[in-house]
């Protein structure tokens, strides 16, 4: 069967697809996102002070229309999963609401992942599992928020419990949303296609904030215009798309699949160093697709009024609350922790809330990586990447705490340490993520075999390094800060990271 036998979306713009040489699913995706960018402006001008019900309805109708335009008959899943989970919200006990909805949502999503993996090829990149992954994040985050709010009666203990999950605003969710609120939240067009996940409190503030905030009558407190932020993000999205189109044919991933053939030029003549360089460039090409989609989605959110996050120290407005990617933070990270924290940031927050902060501390990292892997699907490459990422995360943390203090007594030593850390992080990240983009087992193992699985063995060895001292307690950290006002921000962040253990994984 051919590509068109699988794709159920609209074929109205097939002539554009044929003319520009892009697959029809990507053409439809771009048209839908550009339309969403234009329609988002309605929420800041003519619909800014419309009733919440009307704003909910507009978000829902546009979301459903976009879903049908891009996915055709498959769009039925966009309604089935929210209907199923809303029924569970109404019928399941509050104490187990989050766990039940997480299990049901992941089973539903997993069935579609398996269906695509078995019956569909990789001939097209846009299918219904993408939006369903975002919807799964929304319904599960809301379910856990309700579980926390409805089962903890004392306000003080409630605030403490919610703070441990990283959700300071979750205390405000004290009742199950109405059907209109729930379905508009899960199917809002702004982030339906590729995220980022919008948490319920942020969505409700966007819907109702302009009407209930009496302070906005003052010019000093009025929310600033997002035009500048939207312009830069759209420009960044276009730059990422151009970089992808420029490099995609020069560094195709299909070349790495030739590693399974011992007679190919890649297997016979490429050195491990050149293979690593080629893998870095080819995975950079893949990342450009994510940068393009996420920056455009963030621009859509900002253009409708979502994402304002206060002001910087210089007085400039911050429109980064819906930011899913810190490109420079990821590409120039000096350690694995920063790289991970800079990638798919809202998914990091979701994983932290539904996996890392739930249950015992012994298996926190394993829970995060396991949930993230299943959420992505069942291609073997995902699991190879997340296994490598898991041991690299633990190993990097131990190496950093042992080695870093040795290089802090002089500027040249610190620069040397930072340089080595940057190179090591890029090598480890490339090594770990190649299977994620190759998907299949044979080429992934062939890639690792070219390096004799060396980074795996190094990481496993580093995990055996004993910790010299116990982790500091909050009072100790505060005392250190009071005694040493010049303690660097980076050092404080690392101390607090070890203290609260809020690992961020994509």
Secondary structure as UniProt FT lines:
FT   HELIX           3..6
FT   TURN            12..13
FT   HELIX           14..20
FT   HELIX           24..40
FT   HELIX           41..43
FT   TURN            44..49
FT   HELIX           52..71
FT   HELIX           72..75
FT   HELIX           76..91
FT   HELIX           94..96
FT   HELIX           97..119
FT   TURN            122..123
FT   HELIX           128..151
FT   HELIX           155..164
FT   TURN            165..166
FT   HELIX           168..172
FT   HELIX           179..187
FT   HELIX           189..191
FT   TURN            192..194
FT   HELIX           200..212
FT   HELIX           214..217
FT   TURN            219..221
FT   HELIX           227..247
FT   TURN            248..250
FT   HELIX           254..257
FT   HELIX           258..260
FT   TURN            262..263
FT   HELIX           265..269
FT   HELIX           272..304
FT   TURN            305..307
FT   TURN            313..314
FT   TURN            321..322
FT   HELIX           327..331
FT   HELIX           336..342
FT   HELIX           345..351
FT   HELIX           352..356
FT   TURN            362..363
FT   HELIX           364..376
FT   HELIX           380..403
FT   HELIX           404..407
FT   HELIX           411..438
FT   HELIX           441..450
FT   TURN            451..453
FT   HELIX           454..462
FT   TURN            463..464
FT   HELIX           474..483
FT   TURN            485..486
FT   HELIX           489..500
//
